[in-house]
């Protein structure tokens, strides 16, 4: 099971965009807590402390302990909204969990020994990560911090798929129940081919010099039509 994290929360009675903007100006993160057979509650967290916790990858796939006064609630992070330009969290969605109820959670995929894989050391290929995380279903106590796969023996032009991920006891990947077409590749080793753009540009320049490709604007000058005629029509 992943590490636990503690978050100190404040209850807030106000809601709406205006209230959320005020909280952000005060250095707080508006949030909502729902699920567990109980009504949703509006919360607020300290912005700096949340950002500090988010620097740990485990935060996204761990059971979080939300403390409000002398009460604690086990939750998981279901959604996170970030500001597009500033280092700021705009909103968090948290879901209550129960010890004996399964949860769905996206956990990171760690690739091991990519630098010494057969396809890299002997084949001269490069490792391409095709998936960064995968959804799992399990009880809270079985929630893994991450899933890892060793690709030491992965050869050139080979892939490893979701079904190749070793799973801890009590953990399942629901997408695999959808059939083989849902068994997506997660990592591969291929030779990265270089595309020489310069040759194409040189070929285009030679064609223009030979008169095989018209220069932009020539057709308009020869035909007597161009932007000026369009503007006169608009007038």
Beta strands, then each sheet from edge to edge (+ up, - down):
strand 1: 5-11
strand 2: 28-35
strand 3: 38-46
strand 4: 64-68
strand 5: 71-82
strand 6: 89-96
strand 7: 102-112
strand 8: 126-129
strand 9: 133-139
strand 10: 146-150
strand 11: 159-161
strand 12: 185-190
sheet 1: 1+ 3- 2+ 6+ 5- 4+ 1+
sheet 2: 9+ 7- 10-
sheet 3: 8+ 12- 11+
end
